[in-house]
Amino acid sequence: MKRCDVLIVGGGGSGLAAAITAAELGKSVILIEKAPAIGGSTGWSIGSITAAGTPDQHAAGISDSPAEHLADMPAWAGAQANRDNMELCEVLTTQAPGVIEWLRSSGVEFIGPFEEPPHRKPRMHNVLPNSRSFIYHLSRRAAKASVEIYVNTCAQRLTQRDGRVTGVEARDSRGETTAFHAKAVVLAAGDFNASRDFKLEYGSDAQVSIPAVNSYATGDCHRIARDAGATILNGDIAFNDPRFRFAPPPREPWLLSLPPIKPLTRLMRWGLQNLPPRLIRPFVMSFVTTALAPEANLFNKGAILVNKRGETFMKDGEKIGFGIARQPEGVAYALMDARLVNMFSKWPNFISTAPSVAYAYIGDYVTNRPDLCARAATPTKLAAMRDMDARSLENSAMQSGLSQGPFLLLGPIGAYTILADAGLAVTPRLEVTDATGKPIPGLFAAGSTGQGGMLLKGHGHHLAWAFGSGRVAGKHAAEFSSHF
């Protein structure tokens, strides 16, 4: 048996934030992580954090506040606004500016803020150079705070005594079980979008075959908490359209081997702010990896999806991710003509939200991801470049009204599940509650595990919640542990 004041389950952004916070309050902390290394879904993220009232906004002459941020949240939720947990949204918007400052104090650097309607003010802060920076710096801060970390360790069940949570039983990669005894437990192992069982319970058979970006996000914390009396909120709307992402580069850029230390990220920030875009963007875009995904707006404006045979395939009313998943090898390509290429070469029509540079346009892909780009004067010549059936691609273009050459084919694009937006019911102190709304003593949750009925639409809200809720959960778990 291993003992500590606070036990954290999950080594992503929320788990690391909770662990560091509790440890820096003087508590002994153990963190267990199912995967062979820490990082979680945070390490796979685009890397943007949406916050209001930050020094970055002030430096840019933007007057903003958490209250104004909160007022904009219903616009993101749209028709589902009545399902959102506005009490927790207030926690999110209040915590978010402090998250930026806390991460900076850990060594993380940002560029921004950038616009993203329907936010009425620029609030998106993008990490430099990419989301690996979060894990790089927070893992070092956790080590400095004496957080004890066990990887390849999967939580199996919560232990309880007289209704109070007292720890976790976990299994390592060899199948051996270890009991972790703690005065307080924080569940922070992400969501359940990689779980077959949860997909069948809350989603559909079609979602089971779609791979997850983070294969370790199997809802272990949701399961063990529910076994202990907790409830899951918004399960019925957790699985939406699977996301779609471009294939990773054939080889990882050598720049990614560089550690995201302050001298490098500060140089990048200075370059982005002061050098001509034609000089700095190629350097920054070299850090872009699999986080890049085409925005749905590309297809709303007229680009079409074709499969490896050059055929269109989307059914009426079908969600894009499901359509791609049905295709040979589960991949598709985006076809555009000259009119669309010109349209998506400048604001406000961007192809992707990109780490560090906020938005990526056609030119960024042509220059920095030529492996994804095929250009030709006609669809017939384009088909030859991607070994497609020429007649099929020609018909697809003609029937879709794409007629102005030259043409561009972007891909391959694969379908994935990224997140399942259903979390445990929690209080604003991130205490996990039972079916009656009463806190389960000693049990806290953060990040996607403790999403508590929030919808978190738009870029930057999931990471803001991961770090913000992790800090809140870590603080209150530390306080709770002081009573025992």
SEPA-739275 format. One record per residue (C-alpha): residue in three letters; z, y, x. Coordinates in steps of 0.001 Angstrom, whole numbers, plus 524288, in hexadecimal, padded with zeros to 5 digits. Layout:
BEGIN
alaZYX;...
This chain:
BEGIN
met800008000080000;lys7FCC280DB48047B;arg804AA819537FFC5;cys80202827D47FE70;asp805918338B7F629;val7F7DB835857F0A9;leu7ECF682B807EFEA;ile7DEF5830097EE29;val7D492826B57E906;gly7C71682B5C7ED5D;gly7C22D832267F98E;gly7B83783BB67F434;gly7B9EC84A4E7F28F;ser7C478849B57E821;gly7CC2B83F137EF17;leu7CBDA846187FC2D;ala7CFDE852E97F5C5;ala7DB5184C4A7EEF6;ala7DF7B845187FB48;ile7DEFD85126803F1;thr7E6408597E7F9FC;ala7F14D84FAB7F850;ala7F25184D17806EC;glu7F2CB85B9380A49;leu7FE1685CC1800AD;gly8058D853788096C;lys80351846AF8023F;ser7FF89839AC8083E;val7F1FD8367B8031A;ile7E98C82A4780315;leu7DB6182AAB7FEB0;ile7D3F681E3D7FB68;glu7C52981DBA7FA78;lys7BCD1812A57F543;ala7B1008156F7FDF1;pro7B03E8130B80C9A;ala7B14A821C080EEA;ile7B68D82D82807B5;gly7AD5D8372B80137;gly7AAF5832507F373;ser7A1438391E7EA9E;thr7A4C48461A7F0FD;gly79DBD841AD7FD40;trp7916E83F147F542;ser791CE84BD27EDBA;ile788C9857817EE70;gly7946685F267F384;ser7954E86AF57EA96;ile7A1EC870967E52E;thr7A1BA87A367D9F9;ala7ACA9884337DA83;ala7AF7E8920C7D602;gly7B78589C847DCBB;thr7B4A2897F17EA99;pro7B3FC89FD57F737;asp7A58389C617F7CF;gln7A3348A3117EAC7;his7AB458AEC27EED3;ala7A3778B0217FB77;ala796F78AFD17F369;gly79BFC8BA767EA5E;ile79DBF8B13C7DED9;ser7A9348B3D87D5D7;asp7AD238A7097CF82;ser7B93789F847CB51;pro7BDBA891F47C722;ala7BF1D8971C7B943;glu7B0C089AE97B8F8;his7AD3288DAE7BEB0;leu7B505887037B3E5;ala7AE1488F347A99B;asp7A0F3889FB7AE70;met7A4BA87B967ADB7;pro7A0F98797E79F54;ala7931F87E047A263;trp791DA8725D7AB84;ala79744868BC7A1AD;gly78DE186D3A7970F;ala78E60864F978AC8;gln7995F85CC5790B8;ala7A2398687E7932E;asn7ABB88638E788F1;arg7ADC58576F79155;asp7B1AD85F0E79D76;asn7BFDB860107A1CF;met7C15386EB87A340;glu7CF7286DA17A7BE;leu7CAF98660A7B3A0;cys7BF2C86EED7B528;glu7C8E6879E67B70B;val7CF96871F67C1AD;leu7C23C8700F7C7F7;thr7BE0E87E3E7C7B9;thr7CB76882DE7CC3D;gln7CBD1879547D795;ala7BDA287ACB7DBF7;pro7BE9C8874A7E436;gly7CA7B881BF7EB32;val7C2BA875697EDF4;ile7B89687D487F585;glu7C32C883B17FDB7;trp7CA80876D67FFCA;leu7BE3886FE38044E;arg7BB0F87B1380D73;ser7C8A5879EF81337;ser7C55686B9C815AF;gly7B90C86F4181D44;val7AEB686E8981286;glu7A4CA879938118B;phe79C9B87E4980612;ile790D0886A78031D;gly78F9588E387F67B;pro79247891797EBE1;phe7859D88DF77E4F6;glu7811888F957D705;glu780A8884A17CD29;pro77ECB8889B7BEF7;pro78520887F97B534;his78FB488CD07BE72;arg78F1889B697BC8C;lys7926A89DF47CAC3;pro78F18897217D7A2;arg799B888CD67D9E4;met7938A881667E102;his798BD87FB47EEE9;asn79157875967F702;val7979386E2B80228;leu791FC86F1880FE8;pro78B0F867228149D;asn78D0B85CA480A09;ser7978D85529802A0;arg79B4E84D2480E87;ser7A276859398131F;phe7ACD88575B8089C;ile7B04C849CD80D59;tyr7AF4D84D3E81BBF;his7B9158585081ADE;leu7C237852EB8107C;ser7C3A1845DE81771;arg7C82584D4A82370;arg7D1828558B81B8D;ala7D6E2849258153C;ala7D903842F58228E;lys7DFF784F308274E;ala7E8CD84E7D81B52;ser7EBF48402981EA2;val7E55D83A55812B0;glu7E4A182B99814A0;ile7D7458267581069;tyr7D36C8186680D0B;val7C4F8815AB80A97;asn7BF1280934804CF;thr7CAC8809527FBB9;cys7C848808507ED18;ala7D2A980B427E2E4;gln7D4E17FFBE7D9B8;arg7DFF3804187D0F8;leu7EAC880E0F7CF7A;thr7F8D5809A47D0EC;gln802F080F3D7C7A9;arg8119E80F097C5E6;asp8182F813A97B974;gly80B8381A627B587;arg80A0F821D27C264;val7FEBB81F0D7CB82;thr8040C81A567D884;gly7F7EB816DC7E021;val7EB8E80EDA7E100;glu7E7D28011B7E47E;ala7DB568012A7EC72;arg7D22D7F73F7F286;asp7CB617F8837FF9B;ser7BDF17F396803BE;arg7C3DE7E677807A1;gly7C97F7E48A7FA11;glu7D7767E6BB7FE72;thr7E07D7EE4D7F576;thr7E9697F94E7F9DB;ala7F3BD800077F19C;phe7F48480EC17F377;his80138814637EE58;ala8018C822EE7EB5F;lys8099982CE87E414;ala7FD1F832A97DE5A;val7EF0C82E0E7DD8A;val7E2AC8365C7DCC2;leu7D68282F787D7AD;ala7CA69835AB7DDB9;ala7C01F82B157DF35;gly7B536832147D81A;asp7AE0D82DE57CBDD;phe7A871820FF7C6F5;asn799B7822E07C757;ala797F9816CB7D001;ser79FC580DED7C6F4;arg79848803ED7BEFF;asp7A3CD8022C7B5CA;phe7A581810B07B30A;lys796D38127B7B18B;leu796C5807E87A72A;glu7A2EF80D717A094;tyr79EB881BA17A026;gly7902F81B767A32C;ser78556811A27A0E4;asp77E87805CF7A6AB;ala7740480ECE7AC29;gln77DF48157B7B4F1;val782D4808E37BB10;ser77695806FD7C353;ile7765E814FD7C88C;pro77CCB815CE7D5F6;ala787B081F657D8FF;val78702828E77E451;asn7950B825327E774;ser79611816937E556;tyr7A4DD817197E702;ala7A6CD81F867DAD3;thr7AAA58142C7D237;gly7B5D381A5A7CA9E;asp7C0FE812F17D100;cys7CA8181E057CE18;his7C5FD81F3B7C006;arg7C839810B07BE30;ile7D5B980FB67C433;ala7DA3F81C237BD6B;arg7D5878174D7B037;asp7DCC680A917B29B;ala7E8F4812E87B472;gly7E70581A1E7A78D;ala7DE0A825697AB45;thr7D2448297F7A33F;ile7C43E82CED7A6E9;leu7BE17839047A0DB;asn7AFA183B8A79E1A;gly7ABB382DA87A10E;asp7A1D982E1479604;ile79A588391D79CBE;ala79D208353C7AACF;phe78FB482F847ADA1;asn78482838C17ABB1;asp77716839217B1D9;pro7772D832137BEF5;arg7745283BA17C9D7;phe7685983AD67D256;arg767B583D847E0DC;phe75D8483DDE7EB61;ala75D35832C97F521;pro764B48355A801B8;pro75D048393480DD9;pro7576882DD9815C7;arg7606F8318B820E3;glu76CA6839C782102;pro76AB98471482774;trp7716A847D7834A7;leu7784E8541D83019;leu7807284BD2826E9;ser786F7845BA832AF;leu78CE3852ED83607;pro79AE2854B283129;pro79C3285FB882725;ile7A54F8678F82FD7;lys7A7F7875F082D6B;pro79F5087B6883855;leu7939487427832B5;thr7961F8774D82466;arg799578858082750;leu78CAD8869C82EEC;met78570880CD82348;arg78C1A88A4181A0F;trp78897895CB822C3;gly77A928911D823D9;leu7792788F778153E;gln77E6C89D0A812F7;asn777168A41C81DCC;leu76AF389CE68227A;pro75DD189CBA81B69;pro75D14890F281246;arg7511788BA48194D;leu7596E88A038258E;ile76624884A682017;arg7621A87C5E8145E;pro75B738718681C43;phe767C7870158246D;val770CF86F8F818AC;met767D7866C3810CB;ser768A585CD481BD4;phe7763B859AF816C2;val7714D8563380941;thr772AD847B980640;thr7729483F877F9EA;ala779DA849EC7F24C;leu76CF7850597EEAC;ala7684384DBC7E0F2;pro75D7D853B37D899;glu7627885C407CDA1;ala75EA5858E37BFB6;asn7589D866747BE9E;leu74D76861A97C737;phe7492E858717BC6F;asn74C55861D87B177;lys7427486B487B77E;gly73780861497B821;ala738E68583F7C3D6;ile7370284A007C009;leu73CD183D557C4D4;val734048322D7C8DD;asn73764824B47CE02;lys7322D81DA77D9FE;arg725C181A687D27B;gly7233D828BA7CF3C;glu7266F826CE7C0D9;thr72EBA82F8F7B850;phe7399F827EA7B1E8;met74384830787AAEB;lys745C882CD279CB9;asp748288370D7924D;gly7566083B27792DE;glu75957832A079EA1;lys7625D837BF7A915;ile75BF38393C7B654;gly76559830837BDC7;phe7636C8252A7B481;gly754C0826EB7B535;ile754A7826697C40A;ala75D9E81A947C42E;arg75384812EF7BC20;gln748A6814D67C61F;pro7442B80BA97D0F8;glu74E4680C357DBEA;gly755BC816197D3C8;val74E77821CF7D95D;ala745AE82CCD7D49B;tyr73E82838CA7D9C1;ala73D79846C37D4C9;leu72F7684B907D350;met72C6585A247D36C;asp7202E862747D3D0;ala71E4186F6E7DACD;arg723DA8775E7CF96;leu730B286FE67D00B;val7312B86FD67DEE0;asn7305987E9A7DEAD;met73A7F87F837D3E3;phe7445C877107DB2C;ser742BC87E2D7E804;lys74BF38894A7E47B;trp7579588D1C7DC0E;pro75AF988A1A7D155;asn7536987D537D18C;phe75943874E47DC3B;ile757258666B7DE86;ser7651C863427E273;thr77265868B47E50F;ala7736E867437F3C5;pro77F63866FF7FC8D;ser781468739B80421;val7755B87ADB7FF1C;ala778BA87A257F0A3;tyr76B01876F67EBFB;ala75F7686F547F170;tyr75177872B87EDEA;ile7443A86C537F038;gly7431D8726F7FDAC;asp7501386C90801E3;tyr74B4B85EF07FE7C;val73E0286098804E8;thr7444C8657581173;asn7508C85D3881230;arg74DDE850FA80A2B;pro73F5784E4180C60;asp7422E83FDA809EB;leu74418843667FB97;cys737D084BB47FA72;ala729B5847CB7F868;arg71FB9852B87F648;ala71140851827F315;ala7064B858D37EC53;thr704F484EAF7E17A;pro70D5A8441E7DB38;thr703B4839F47E067;lys7062B83DED7EE7C;leu714B783ED27EBA0;ala714DC830EC7E665;ala70EFD82BE37F306;met71A0A832277FABB;arg7246582AD17F2E1;asp71CDA81E3F7F062;met71C1E820DF7E1C6;asp7116E81D847D837;ala70859829417D8B9;arg70383828437CABC;ser7115A827447C56C;leu7160C833377CCDF;glu709C983ADC7C90E;asn70C128378F7BAAF;ser71A8983AEE7BBA8;ala71761848637C10C;met70C8984B1A7B751;gln71442846D07AB5B;ser71FD084F227AF9C;gly717D585B6B7B197;leu7193685BBA7C05B;ser70BF0860BF7C4A5;gln70D5586AD27CF74;gly70C28865437DD2D;pro71162863477E706;phe71B188595D7E1B3;leu72869855617E6E6;leu72F99848857E54A;leu73E448488F7E83B;gly7458C83BDB7E9F4;pro749CE8315C7E983;ile75487834AC7DFC7;gly75EB982A847DC16;ala7682E829DF7D099;tyr776D7828FC7D2C3;thr7837C82AD27CBA8;ile78B33835BC7D225;leu7970B838097C9A3;ala79DA2832FD7BD6E;asp7A47D83EC07B7A5;ala7B009837ED7B16A;gly7BD99839677B713;leu7CB8F836017B423;ala7D30A83ED87AAEB;val7DB94847D57B321;thr7E438853BD7B1AC;pro7E152860987B8B1;arg7EABE85B8C7C322;leu7E18684FDB7C49C;glu7EBA4846537BF42;val7E50783A937B904;thr7E8C3839487AAAF;asp7E9A582DDA7A15A;ala7E38482CB2793D7;thr7EE028359B78E0E;gly7EB9D8404C79827;lys7F84483D8679F5B;pro7F7AD83D7B7AE4D;ile7F8F5830447B4E2;pro803CF832E37BEBC;gly7FF64832AE7CCCA;leu7F0DC831FD7C9E9;phe7E72983CE47CCC6;ala7D84D83D707CD55;ala7CE40846767D377;gly7BFAB848577D491;ser7B6E38404B7CBC5;thr7C206836B97C965;gly7CA22841CB7C3B1;gln7BF388493C7BD01;gly7C6F2849797B07D;gly7BBFA84C0B7A6D9;met7B518856D37AE5E;leu7A637856CE7AE4D;leu7A3EE85DA77BB73;lys795C38612C7B8EB;gly78DD98688A7C323;his78E3C868447D1EA;gly79AD286A2A7D951;his7A4BD866F47CED4;his7A730858CB7D29F;leu7AA8D85C537E0A6;ala7B29F868117DC73;trp7BA4185EE87D394;ala7BB52854477DDEB;phe7C1D385D127E7E7;gly7C92E865A57DE3C;ser7CEBF85A6C7D647;gly7D1DC852F87E2BE;arg7DA1E85E337E7AA;val7E10B85F8A7DA87;ala7E389850E87D969;gly7E84B8500F7E76F;lys7F1C085B547E552;his7F7AE855E17D8E1;ala7F819847F57DE08;ala7FFA384D037E9CB;glu808FD854427E0E8;phe80AD88482E7D866;ser80DB383FB97E444;ser818D1848AE7E826;his820C3843D87DC92;phe82172835D97E1B6;
